[in-house]
Amino acid sequence: DETLKKIILSGLNIGVIDASSRGNELPNKVAGVGLARKIGMDCALKLFDHSSKKKKIFICLDADCTVSKNYLTEIVDAFNNNNINCASIRYEHNIKNNDEETKAIICYEIFLRYYHLGLLFANSPYAFATIGSAMACDAESYMHIEGMNKKKAAEDFYFLEKLSKSFDIKEINNAIVYPSARKSWRVPFGTGQRVGRFLSNEKVEYLLHNPKCFEILKKYIFLLAEENNVQTIMSKAKNISLHLYKFLVDKKFIKVMDGIIKNSKTKGQIHKQKIKWFDGFKTLKLIHYLRDNVYLDINMFDALDEMFEKLNIKFETNRQKGTILSIDIQKKYLIEMRNYLYG
């Protein structure tokens, strides 16, 4: 194989872990992408030259991805020159074709980008992409959070979320990962599942969260940052949205805040603990709670037009509300989102 020859002759040190041949299979109960990443990363941790002052970097990628030519050098330089601990790396699915799989991946990437834009609009501290094939961290941060989890799906989301509670997640935008758009039913959600669902016409895919959900999130994040009195927070939350208030009651927010205040010595510590409590997962839970109880998902392009306006993204389409656009126009929407996120 020519590719294998190039890798061997490149000077890279390649290690292979056999976790699939007879007798070496991963146990069914925990087998999955989380455990696979964990095995590789834990093994690599033992091979780093810990006497070196240079960053010891874990870079996660999937076997069916391709990358830009500057991929390794950009990531290594970014970590060493800017003292980065963790990073989300630029990703772009291939959207050159016009076939059904391309339509599916455009729809899914718009879904991912839209949620990212919504978090940015809301000033969420968890506004970063969580793509398993486009993330990296150093050995210090990896050990600090006690390594990769063993989740069968969303291991990337939980891994980066946990890192973000102790370190800044930086963005590396000069290197690009091109994930595969393949369909798969191996996991309950994610790229493969969404592409497969789109191709099966199982449900209406051209829907996004109502932007009003992110308006409520934005007001709540501001309130949480400005106020420490729990009764005042609950009262103002009720004024923002009765459903936000009910969500906080359901999550036992008063008890949580009492514990935070009791165990914190400074306002800075209180603020940090509030952010840790209302993390990326609870943020997603709030958006889903609002979707399920008051603001149903709406037409994808209606939602995009509203979000673009909120973020002052200039984009004209002359479209009728409620319509699904041609694939060429969809590509333009997606490229506009990429441009906004990556500058």
HELIX and SHEET records of a PDB file:
HELIX    1   1 GLU A    2  LEU A    9  1                                   8    
HELIX    2   2 VAL A   33  LEU A   47  1                                  15    
HELIX    3   3 TYR A   71  ASN A   82  1                                  12    
HELIX    4   4 GLU A  100  PHE A  121  1                                  22    
HELIX    5   5 ALA A  139  HIS A  144  1                                   6    
HELIX    6   6 GLU A  155  SER A  164  1                                  10    
HELIX    7   7 THR A  191  LEU A  199  1                                   9    
HELIX    8   8 PRO A  211  GLU A  226  1                                  16    
HELIX    9   9 VAL A  230  ILE A  240  1                                  11    
HELIX   10  10 LEU A  242  ASP A  250  1                                   9    
HELIX   11  11 PHE A  253  LYS A  262  1                                  10    
HELIX   12  12 LYS A  267  TRP A  277  1                                  11    
HELIX   13  13 GLY A  280  ASN A  293  1                                  14    
HELIX   14  14 MET A  300  LYS A  310  1                                  11    
HELIX   15  15 ILE A  327  TYR A  342  1                                  16    
SHEET    1   A 5 ILE A  57  CYS A  60  0                                        
SHEET    2   A 5 MET A 135  ASP A 138 -1                                        
SHEET    3   A 5 CYS A  86  TYR A  91 -1                                        
SHEET    4   A 5 ILE A 169  TYR A 178  1                                        
SHEET    5   A 5 THR A  66  VAL A  67 -1                                        
SHEET    1   B 2 LEU A 207  LEU A 208  0                                        
SHEET    2   B 2 ILE A 298  ASN A 299 -1                                        
END                                                                             
